[in-house]
Amino acid sequence: MKKLYITLLLASSSFVSYCQSYDPYLSQMCDDADNIFIGTVKEVTYRANEKNMPLSVVSFRNIEAAQNKNGTLDLQYAGGVLNNKTIRVTHTPSLEPNVRYLVFAHDKNRGEMNPLLGHKAMYCIVKDANTANEYLLLDGHFVTGIDGDRIQLSTRKALSIVNGKAIIDESHNPHEFMQYAKATDGREAKPLVTYTKDEEPLTLDKFKTLLASQYSLTFKAQPSTFTSVPANEGMPGQKTTGTLSVNGFHYLPIVMRQVPTSSTPWYSLNAASMTNWNNIVNIYQSTAGNGTGGDDGLNEFGGFPTSADLQNMYGSGYAWSAGAIAVTISTPGSSAGEISESDVYANPAYTYTDNPWDQVKGTAVVFKAAISHELGHVWGFQMANESYDYGVPTVMQGLSYGIYENGIGVHAIDAAYVRLDYNNQTTIPNTVDVGVESYYAVDGTGLKPATTVTAAKAGDSISISGITVENMSNSDLSNVVVRFFLSKDSLYDAGDYAMSPGFVWPTFVKEGMSASASYEVTIPGSTPAGQYYVGAMVTYNTSTSDPLTGNNVAFLPSKLRVLSNPNTDVVNVNSVFADIAISKLPSKGSYKMILNGITAGKANLYNSAGQLVSTQELSETTITLSASDDLYLLEVVTPNGKKTFKLINY
């Protein structure tokens, strides 16, 4: 039985994005890939495995290979069309004939559902409209270089590349409605800058040069009998992925066979994930099951099958892919667009949790968030061209370590699409639901955590950036307010310290959002020194909590230190005065203080809680303080007065 892992410890908020198929570092992809090559898709064919389940096989021509361990350069992935029956397996690639790609993949003989080494392991190659140069695109984002062992993408999407310059896609999703709040004292929530306009695409030739110099990968042409090049090969304007869309529907109700009721906590967490969607449109019901699956005409939660279990049900080619967290396998019905069967499985190689702080640390995946994503696929959301990068918060984004994800509730755009897909089958309920998240989505980057300063004094004003506020309701709401507070225990309760002001939307439109905003708030002057969780809470009608309370409060992944406030102004390191100067030395936590004309005095060192750590007599003109990994205040007392310096040991 899969273990539920829960911990209350909070670690550093390092942000590493991963999706249903992970995104490893470039060096990891180079080491792990059986095949690294460039090729033009010759054709996509389908074959049956021993269980008569379809496998898609992609053959290439005009191949340049940098790595080929096993002698084959075809791609094979689960799903396809066979005997007029289509099987869709989520998180598998979609390749188009006559289009050229750069691919990092496992060999097909491994039998994985998806051979690609993460979402950023396959790039479409397009030609400049006016030159012979070629460029790499992923979901419409062009490659700009390699930085920090990662392939870097543009933050904005390109329609085409002309004379080496990207023609930017200025279109917006019709459901993306950004609006910003204003505080009662006049402060405004300010939009964050999430893209720049001066990014330049890197040519394929320059990219290959970087791979050769940094990763010893050299591409060499492979002999092939298929050498003809269609006139449209690699031309710009090819359809890209990365756009949210509805690709099918079930006839209601969608009845999911559950895991056994004794399977705790998975039975209740599956039910909670269905409720996430039913709060918007009542589409899911459940029936008793045993946690198994297979191509049997039933919608099922199949639990945590191993690769051997999957292959026993579906045959060869249906093993877990590298890094895959969960998957949905669907079969169409007889009507156009109909889905007749959807089975959801979670990978037993991962640890799952119901505690969002485990996902902040990167030790476990919030189970409800992963299953809510898969249930989106079940009802027909994003069944094709999945990119995990949609520029807006949605359950269809890839999961991310380093963010606080409670996995409760869908997002505004999800509510809009599921209502759109099922309003002809059922009555849409009058849902009232507002939510707040301590993360935001950036096109081309995925999810990013909200941030604030690491330390401040009581009474200081601070900026909290990257908070998302949404209205999932199917009607406009009045006086939606987001408020911020400090908490010792990451629970909203009477012991918290409310920061001011609150930020108000006099009218917040239905299925609307306010993302990527920065809010300036003030820490109460009475706040005791110490470490605090920074929380955000949303209400409507000024102070009314909606019935769906699970997404009404969110916390930033990093704590804030509130400092003691000695009776003097705190000045920064490197400030220069007539009698005292202090500067940071290269080694961590080491500072040099220079005293000019001072022969007497004290240096008092305080920790982040405002407690006196040590006192040192100033008998020399130069001293070095080696502090620990805490945050300190250095108070220098001389006959000329007192000054306090802030020492932060990064």
C-alpha positions in Angstrom: 0.0 0.0 0.0 1.3 3.4 -0.9 2.4 5.4 2.1 1.0 8.9 2.8 3.9 11.1 3.9 3.2 14.1 6.1 5.6 16.4 7.8 5.3 19.8 9.5 8.9 20.8 8.9 9.7 23.7 6.5 12.8 23.7 4.4 14.3 26.2 2.0 12.0 27.3 -0.8 14.2 26.3 -3.8 12.0 26.3 -6.9 12.3 23.3 -9.1 9.6 22.8 -11.7 8.5 19.3 -12.7 5.5 18.1 -14.6 3.7 14.8 -15.1 6.9 14.1 -17.1 9.7 15.8 -15.4 12.1 18.4 -16.7 15.7 17.4 -15.8 18.8 19.5 -16.2 20.4 19.4 -19.7 23.4 17.5 -18.4 21.0 14.9 -17.0 19.2 14.6 -20.3 22.5 14.2 -22.1 23.6 11.4 -19.7 20.3 9.6 -19.6 19.2 9.8 -23.2 19.6 6.8 -25.5 19.0 9.0 -28.5 19.7 12.7 -29.1 19.0 13.6 -32.7 17.4 16.0 -35.2 15.0 14.6 -37.8 12.0 15.3 -39.9 9.0 13.2 -39.3 8.5 10.9 -42.2 5.3 9.3 -40.9 3.3 8.3 -37.8 2.0 4.7 -37.9 0.2 2.5 -35.4 0.8 -1.1 -34.4 -0.9 -3.4 -31.9 0.9 -4.9 -29.0 0.2 -8.4 -27.6 -2.9 -7.0 -25.8 -4.2 -5.5 -29.0 -3.6 -2.0 -27.6 -2.3 0.6 -30.0 1.3 2.0 -30.0 2.3 5.1 -32.1 5.5 4.8 -34.0 7.2 7.9 -35.5 9.8 7.4 -38.2 12.2 10.2 -39.3 14.3 11.1 -42.3 17.1 13.6 -42.9 18.5 12.6 -39.5 21.5 14.2 -37.7 22.4 12.2 -34.6 24.5 13.2 -31.6 23.8 10.1 -29.5 22.4 6.7 -30.6 23.1 3.9 -28.1 21.0 1.2 -29.6 20.9 1.7 -33.3 17.2 2.8 -33.7 16.0 6.4 -34.0 12.2 5.8 -34.1 10.0 7.1 -31.3 7.3 4.9 -29.9 4.7 6.0 -27.4 1.5 4.5 -25.9 -1.9 5.3 -27.6 -3.0 5.7 -31.2 -5.6 4.4 -33.6 -6.2 0.7 -34.2 -9.1 -1.1 -35.8 -11.1 2.2 -35.7 -10.5 2.5 -32.0 -8.5 5.4 -30.6 -6.7 5.2 -27.2 -5.5 8.5 -25.8 -2.7 8.5 -23.2 -2.1 11.8 -21.5 1.4 13.3 -21.3 2.5 11.6 -24.5 4.0 13.7 -27.4 2.2 14.8 -30.6 4.4 15.0 -33.7 3.4 16.2 -37.2 4.5 14.7 -40.5 7.1 16.9 -42.4 7.9 18.9 -39.3 11.5 18.8 -38.0 12.4 18.3 -34.4 15.3 18.1 -31.9 14.7 15.1 -29.6 16.1 13.8 -26.3 14.6 10.3 -25.8 14.9 6.9 -24.4 15.0 4.0 -26.8 11.6 2.5 -27.7 12.8 -0.9 -26.4 12.4 0.3 -22.8 8.7 0.1 -23.3 7.8 3.4 -21.7 4.5 5.1 -22.4 6.4 8.3 -23.2 10.1 8.0 -24.3 10.8 11.8 -24.0 13.0 12.9 -21.1 10.6 15.5 -19.8 8.5 18.2 -21.4 11.6 20.2 -22.5 13.1 17.3 -24.4 11.5 17.9 -27.8 11.8 21.1 -29.8 10.1 22.1 -33.1 12.6 23.5 -35.7 11.3 26.3 -37.9 13.0 28.3 -40.6 13.3 32.1 -40.8 10.8 33.5 -43.3 13.5 35.4 -45.2 16.8 33.6 -44.5 18.1 30.0 -44.4 18.5 30.1 -40.6 16.7 27.6 -38.4 15.4 28.1 -34.8 14.1 26.0 -32.0 10.6 26.5 -30.5 8.8 24.8 -27.6 5.1 25.5 -27.4 5.7 28.7 -29.3 8.5 29.9 -27.1 11.9 30.2 -28.9 15.2 29.1 -27.4 17.4 32.0 -26.3 20.4 30.0 -25.0 21.7 27.7 -22.3 22.0 29.1 -18.8 22.7 27.2 -15.5 22.4 23.8 -17.2 19.0 24.6 -18.5 17.7 25.4 -22.0 16.4 28.9 -21.8 13.1 29.9 -23.5 11.6 33.3 -24.4 9.0 34.5 -22.0 6.7 35.5 -24.9 5.4 33.3 -27.7 6.4 33.8 -31.3 4.2 33.4 -34.4 7.2 33.3 -36.6 10.8 34.4 -37.0 11.7 37.0 -39.7 15.2 38.2 -40.3 16.3 36.8 -37.0 13.6 38.6 -35.0 10.6 37.0 -33.4 7.2 38.1 -34.4 5.4 38.1 -31.0 2.0 36.6 -30.5 0.0 39.4 -28.9 -3.2 37.5 -28.6 -4.8 36.7 -25.2 -7.0 33.9 -24.0 -10.6 35.2 -24.0 -11.1 33.9 -20.4 -8.0 35.7 -19.1 -9.3 38.8 -17.4 -6.7 40.5 -15.3 -7.8 43.3 -12.9 -5.9 44.9 -10.1 -7.1 46.0 -6.6 -6.8 49.3 -4.8 -6.4 49.7 -1.0 -8.5 52.0 1.0 -5.5 54.2 1.8 -4.8 54.7 -1.9 -2.0 52.1 -2.4 -2.4 50.0 -5.5 -1.6 46.5 -6.4 1.1 46.8 -9.1 1.5 44.4 -12.0 4.8 42.5 -12.1 6.9 42.7 -15.2 6.8 39.1 -16.4 8.5 39.4 -19.8 10.9 41.5 -21.7 10.7 42.6 -25.3 14.4 42.4 -26.3 14.9 38.6 -26.2 16.5 37.3 -29.4 16.1 33.7 -30.8 19.2 31.6 -30.9 19.8 29.9 -34.2 20.0 26.1 -34.4 23.6 26.3 -35.6 24.6 28.3 -32.6 22.7 26.0 -30.3 24.5 23.0 -31.7 27.8 24.8 -31.1 26.9 25.3 -27.5 26.0 21.6 -27.1 29.3 20.7 -28.7 31.4 23.0 -26.5 29.6 22.4 -23.2 28.3 18.9 -23.5 30.5 17.3 -26.1 27.5 16.6 -28.4 28.2 16.7 -32.1 25.5 16.1 -34.6 26.4 14.0 -37.7 24.2 13.2 -40.7 22.8 9.7 -40.8 22.4 7.7 -44.0 18.8 7.3 -45.1 16.9 6.2 -48.1 14.3 9.0 -47.4 16.0 12.2 -48.5 13.3 14.2 -50.3 12.4 17.4 -48.5 8.8 18.7 -49.0 8.6 22.4 -49.8 6.9 23.2 -46.5 9.4 21.5 -44.2 10.3 23.6 -41.3 8.4 26.7 -42.5 7.3 29.2 -39.8 3.7 29.6 -38.7 3.3 25.9 -37.8 0.7 25.2 -35.2 2.2 25.3 -31.7 0.9 23.8 -28.4 0.6 25.6 -25.1 -3.1 26.7 -25.6 -5.8 25.5 -23.3 -8.6 23.7 -25.1 -11.4 21.2 -24.6 -10.9 18.1 -26.7 -13.8 15.8 -25.7 -16.6 15.1 -23.4 -18.3 12.3 -21.4 -22.1 11.8 -21.3 -23.1 12.6 -17.8 -22.7 11.5 -15.1 -19.1 10.4 -15.3 -19.1 7.4 -12.9 -15.6 6.6 -11.5 -15.0 3.2 -9.9 -13.2 4.0 -6.7 -10.4 2.2 -4.8 -11.7 0.2 -1.9 -13.2 2.3 1.0 -10.5 0.7 3.2 -7.8 2.2 1.1 -7.0 5.2 3.3 -6.5 8.0 2.6 -6.7 7.4 -1.1 -10.5 6.8 -1.2 -11.3 10.1 0.5 -8.6 12.0 -1.5 -10.0 10.7 -4.8 -13.5 11.8 -3.6 -12.1 15.2 -2.7 -10.6 15.6 -6.1 -13.9 14.9 -7.8 -15.5 17.4 -5.5 -13.1 20.0 -6.8 -14.8 19.8 -10.1 -18.3 19.1 -8.8 -18.3 22.4 -6.9 -18.3 24.0 -10.4 -20.4 21.6 -12.4 -21.8 18.3 -11.0 -20.2 15.9 -13.4 -18.6 13.1 -11.3 -20.1 10.3 -9.3 -18.4 7.2 -7.8 -19.2 3.6 -7.4 -17.5 0.8 -5.5 -14.4 -0.6 -7.0 -11.2 -2.5 -6.2 -8.6 -0.1 -7.4 -7.8 -2.0 -10.7 -8.1 -0.7 -14.2 -7.7 -1.8 -17.8 -9.5 -1.5 -21.1 -12.8 -2.8 -19.8 -15.3 -0.1 -20.6 -15.3 1.4 -17.1 -14.0 4.6 -15.7 -11.6 3.8 -12.9 -9.2 5.0 -10.3 -6.6 2.4 -10.8 -4.5 3.2 -7.7 -0.7 2.8 -7.8 0.1 0.1 -10.4 3.7 -0.8 -11.1 5.1 -0.9 -14.6 4.5 -4.6 -14.6 0.9 -4.1 -13.5 0.3 -1.6 -16.4 1.9 -4.0 -18.9 -0.2 -6.8 -17.6 -3.3 -4.7 -18.2 -2.3 -2.9 -21.4 0.6 -4.8 -22.8 4.2 -3.8 -23.8 4.8 -0.2 -24.4 2.6 0.9 -21.5 5.2 1.0 -18.7 5.7 4.2 -16.6 7.8 6.8 -18.3 10.8 8.4 -16.6 9.5 10.9 -14.1 5.8 10.4 -14.8 3.7 11.1 -11.8 0.2 10.2 -13.0 -1.5 9.3 -16.2 -5.0 9.1 -17.8 -5.8 6.5 -20.5 -9.0 7.2 -22.4 -11.1 5.6 -25.1 -13.5 7.5 -27.4 -17.2 6.7 -27.7 -19.3 6.5 -30.8 -20.3 10.2 -31.0 -18.0 12.8 -32.3 -15.7 14.0 -29.4 -17.2 11.5 -27.0 -15.0 9.8 -24.4 -16.4 6.5 -23.3 -13.7 5.3 -20.8 -11.1 7.1 -18.7 -8.8 5.4 -16.2 -6.5 7.3 -13.8 -3.3 5.9 -12.3 -0.7 7.3 -10.0 3.0 6.3 -10.1 4.0 4.3 -7.0 7.6 5.6 -7.4 6.5 8.9 -5.9 5.6 9.9 -2.4 2.2 11.7 -2.0 0.9 14.0 0.7 -2.0 16.0 1.8 0.3 18.5 3.5 1.2 21.4 1.2 4.5 22.1 3.1 5.9 18.7 1.8 5.5 20.0 -1.8 7.2 23.3 -0.7 10.2 21.2 0.4 10.1 19.0 -2.6 9.7 15.7 -0.7 6.2 14.8 -1.8 3.4 15.6 -4.3 0.1 16.9 -3.1 -2.1 14.0 -4.2 -5.4 16.0 -4.7 -3.6 18.4 -7.0 -2.2 15.6 -9.2 -5.6 13.8 -9.3 -7.5 17.0 -10.0 -5.2 17.5 -13.0 -6.0 14.0 -14.3 -9.7 14.4 -13.7 -9.5 17.4 -16.0 -8.3 15.1 -18.7 -11.1 12.7 -17.8 -13.8 15.2 -18.7 -12.0 16.3 -21.8 -9.7 19.1 -20.8 -6.4 19.4 -22.6 -6.4 15.9 -24.1 -4.0 16.9 -26.9 -0.9 19.0 -27.2 -0.3 19.2 -23.5 2.5 21.7 -22.6 2.2 22.4 -18.8 2.7 26.1 -19.7 -0.4 28.1 -20.2 0.4 31.5 -18.8 -2.5 31.4 -16.3 -3.1 29.4 -13.1 -4.9 26.1 -14.0 -4.9 22.6 -12.7 -3.6 21.6 -16.1 -0.2 23.3 -15.3 2.6 20.9 -14.4 3.1 20.4 -10.7 5.9 22.3 -9.0 8.1 21.8 -6.0 8.8 25.0 -4.1 5.2 26.3 -4.0 2.4 26.1 -1.5 -0.2 24.0 -3.2 -3.2 22.9 -1.1 -4.8 21.1 -4.1 -8.3 22.3 -3.1 -10.4 23.9 -5.8 -10.0 24.5 -9.5 -9.0 27.9 -11.0 -11.0 30.5 -12.8 -10.1 29.4 -16.3 -10.8 25.7 -15.4 -14.3 26.7 -14.2 -14.9 28.6 -17.5 -14.0 25.6 -19.6 -15.8 22.9 -17.7 -19.0 25.0 -17.8 -18.5 25.6 -21.5 -18.2 21.9 -22.1 -21.2 20.7 -20.1 -23.7 23.5 -20.1 -25.8 21.6 -22.7 -26.0 18.5 -20.5 -26.8 19.8 -17.0 -27.9 22.9 -15.1 -24.9 25.0 -14.0 -25.1 25.6 -10.3 -24.9 29.1 -8.8 -21.4 28.7 -7.3 -19.8 31.3 -5.1 -16.1 30.7 -4.9 -13.1 33.1 -4.5 -9.6 31.8 -4.0 -6.1 33.0 -3.3 -2.8 31.3 -4.3 0.8 32.1 -3.2 2.0 31.6 -6.8 1.4 32.8 -10.3 1.9 31.6 -13.8 4.4 33.1 -16.3 4.1 32.2 -19.9 7.2 30.2 -20.9 8.2 29.5 -17.3 5.4 27.8 -15.6 4.5 28.4 -11.9 6.5 30.7 -9.8 6.2 31.2 -6.0 5.1 34.5 -4.5 7.9 36.3 -2.7 8.6 39.0 -0.1 11.6 40.2 1.9 13.4 37.7 4.1 13.5 40.1 7.1 12.0 43.4 8.2 11.4 45.4 11.4 8.0 45.7 13.1 6.4 48.8 11.5 8.1 48.4 8.2 6.3 48.4 4.9 7.1 45.4 2.7 6.0 44.3 -0.8 4.4 40.8 -1.4 4.7 39.9 -5.0 3.1 37.2 -7.1 -0.2 36.6 -5.3 -3.0 35.3 -7.4 -6.6 36.1 -6.6 -9.5 34.5 -8.6 -13.2 34.4 -8.9 -14.4 30.9 -9.9 -18.1 32.0 -9.4 -20.5 32.1 -12.4 -21.5 35.6 -11.5 -19.7 38.9 -10.6 -18.9 39.5 -7.0 -18.7 42.8 -5.1 -16.0 44.1 -2.7 -13.6 41.2 -3.0 -10.8 41.8 -0.5 -7.4 40.2 -0.1 -5.7 40.7 3.3 -2.3 39.7 4.5 -1.2 38.4 7.9 1.7 36.9 9.9 1.3 33.5 11.5 3.5 31.5 13.9 1.9 28.2 13.0 0.7 28.5 9.3 -2.9 28.4 10.4 -5.2 31.4 10.2 -6.4 32.0 13.8 -6.8 34.7 16.5 -3.1 34.6 17.3 -2.1 36.0 13.9 -0.9 39.6 13.2 -2.9 41.4 10.6 -0.9 43.5 8.2 -2.5 46.6 6.6 -4.1 47.6 4.3 -6.5 45.2 2.6 -6.8 45.5 -1.2 -10.3 45.7 -2.7 -12.0 44.9 -6.0 -15.3 46.8 -6.0 -16.4 44.4 -8.7 -14.6 41.2 -9.5 -15.9 39.6 -12.7 -16.9 36.0 -12.9 -14.2 33.6 -14.0 -11.7 36.4 -13.6 -8.3 36.6 -12.0 -5.7 39.1 -10.8 -2.3 37.5 -11.0 1.3 38.6 -10.9 0.6 41.5 -8.7 2.7 43.2 -6.0 1.0 44.4 -2.8 2.6 46.9 -0.3 1.6 46.2 3.3 2.7 47.3 6.7 3.8 45.0 9.5 2.1 45.9 12.8 4.5 47.8 15.1 3.5 45.6 18.0 4.6 42.4 16.3 7.1 40.5 18.5 10.5 39.6 17.0 10.7 36.1 15.5 10.0 34.0 12.4 6.5 34.1 10.8 4.6 32.5 7.9 3.2 35.1 5.6 -0.4 34.4 4.7 -3.1 35.8 2.4 -6.8 35.5 2.8 -9.6 36.4 0.4 -13.3 37.3 1.2 -16.2 38.9 -0.7 -18.8 41.4 0.3 -15.9 42.9 2.3 -15.7 40.2 5.0 -17.9 37.2 3.9 -16.2 33.9 3.5 -17.5 31.8 0.6 -18.8 28.3 1.2 -15.8 26.7 -0.4 -13.2 27.7 2.2 -10.4 25.4 1.2 -8.8 27.9 -1.2 -9.5 31.0 0.8 -6.1 31.1 2.6 -2.6 30.5 1.2 0.9 30.9 2.6 4.2 32.0 1.0 6.8 29.2 0.9 9.4 31.2 2.7 9.2 32.6 6.2 9.7 36.3 7.2 11.9 37.3 10.1 10.5 40.2 12.1 13.5 41.9 13.8 13.7 43.6 17.1 13.9 47.4 16.8 16.6 48.9 19.0 16.2 52.6 19.9 18.2 53.7 16.9 18.0 53.7 13.2 19.3 50.6 11.4 21.6 51.3 8.5 22.9 49.0 5.9 26.3 47.4 5.6 28.8 49.5 3.5 27.3 52.7 4.9 30.2 55.2 5.7 30.3 57.6 8.6 32.9 59.9 10.0 33.8 57.6 12.8 32.6 54.1 11.8 32.6 52.1 8.5 31.6 48.5 8.1 31.8 46.3 5.0 31.1 42.7 4.2 34.0 40.3 3.4 33.8 37.6 0.8 33.5 34.8 3.2 30.0 34.1 4.5 29.0 35.9 7.6 32.3 37.8 7.9 32.4 41.6 8.3 35.1 44.2 8.8 34.6 47.2 11.0 36.9 50.2 10.8 36.9 52.8 13.6 38.4 56.2 12.9 39.7 58.1 15.9 37.7 56.0 18.4 39.6 54.5 21.3 36.7 53.2 23.4 33.3 51.6 22.9 31.3 48.4 22.5 30.0 46.2 19.7 26.8 44.5 20.7 25.6 41.6 18.5 21.9 40.7 18.5 20.2 37.7 16.9 17.1 37.8 14.8 14.8 37.5 17.8 16.4 40.7 19.3 18.4 38.8 22.0 21.9 40.0 22.9 24.4 37.4 21.7 27.7 38.9 22.6 29.4 42.1 23.6 32.9 43.0 22.5 35.1 45.9 23.7 36.4 48.1 20.9 40.1 48.4 21.6 41.3 48.0 18.1 40.6 50.0 15.0 39.8 46.9 12.9 37.9 43.8 14.0 36.3 40.9 12.1 33.0 39.4 13.2 32.3 35.8 12.1 28.5 35.3 12.5 26.5 32.1 12.2 23.7 31.4 9.7 21.3 33.6 11.6 20.4 37.2 10.8 22.0 39.8 13.2 21.9 43.4 14.2 25.3 44.9 15.1 25.0 47.8 17.5 28.1 49.9 17.8 28.2 52.2 20.9 30.9 54.9 21.1 31.4 58.2 22.9 30.0 59.9 19.8 26.7 57.9 19.9 25.2 54.7 18.8 24.6 53.2 15.3 23.0 49.8 14.4 24.0 47.8 11.3 22.0 45.0 9.7 24.0 41.9 9.0 22.4 39.3 6.7 24.5 36.2 6.1 23.7 35.0 2.7 
